[in-house]
Amino acid sequence: MKTPTVALFAAALLLGACAQEPEPVYLQPTFDKAGNASCAVGYMLATTETGATVCAPI
């Protein structure tokens, strides 16, 4: 391999190693008339650090 190709590969490898894990995207739950929360398929009820009820991806 040529030197620029090796340098580009090394830079890409270093940047990939330093990448942060993305935070999950929370959705607002839907509430029925009785006040019970529910989430769409693929999400489950969760509570954030601030105490908010959200739908988190499974």
C-alpha positions as CSV (number, residue, x, y, z in Angstrom):
1,M,0.0,0.0,0.0
2,K,1.0,3.5,-0.5
3,T,1.8,5.8,2.4
4,P,-1.3,8.2,2.0
5,T,-3.6,5.1,1.9
6,V,-2.1,3.8,5.1
7,A,-2.3,7.2,6.8
8,L,-5.9,7.6,5.8
9,F,-6.8,4.1,7.1
10,A,-5.0,4.9,10.4
11,A,-6.8,8.2,10.8
12,A,-10.2,6.5,10.2
13,L,-9.4,3.8,12.7
14,L,-8.5,6.3,15.4
15,L,-11.6,8.4,14.8
16,G,-13.8,5.3,14.9
17,A,-12.2,4.3,18.2
18,C,-13.0,7.7,19.7
19,A,-16.6,7.8,18.6
20,Q,-19.1,8.2,21.4
21,E,-22.1,5.9,21.7
22,P,-25.2,7.9,20.7
23,E,-27.9,8.6,23.3
24,P,-31.2,6.8,22.7
25,V,-34.1,8.8,21.3
26,Y,-36.9,9.0,23.7
27,L,-40.6,9.4,22.6
28,Q,-43.5,10.7,24.6
29,P,-45.9,7.9,25.8
30,T,-49.5,8.1,25.0
31,F,-52.0,8.1,27.8
32,D,-55.5,6.7,27.9
33,K,-58.5,8.3,29.8
34,A,-57.5,6.5,33.0
35,G,-54.0,8.0,32.8
36,N,-52.2,4.8,31.9
37,A,-49.1,5.3,29.7
38,S,-48.3,3.1,26.8
39,C,-45.7,3.0,24.1
40,A,-45.5,2.1,20.4
41,V,-44.2,-1.2,19.2
42,G,-40.4,-1.4,19.7
43,Y,-40.4,0.9,22.8
44,M,-40.9,0.3,26.5
45,L,-41.8,2.6,29.3
46,A,-38.8,4.1,31.2
47,T,-38.1,6.9,33.7
48,T,-35.3,9.4,33.1
49,E,-32.9,10.8,35.7
50,T,-35.3,13.8,36.1
51,G,-38.3,11.5,36.8
52,A,-40.0,11.9,33.5
53,T,-41.9,9.0,32.0
54,V,-40.7,8.3,28.4
55,C,-40.7,5.6,25.8
56,A,-37.2,4.1,25.3
57,P,-36.1,1.9,22.4
58,I,-35.9,-1.8,23.2
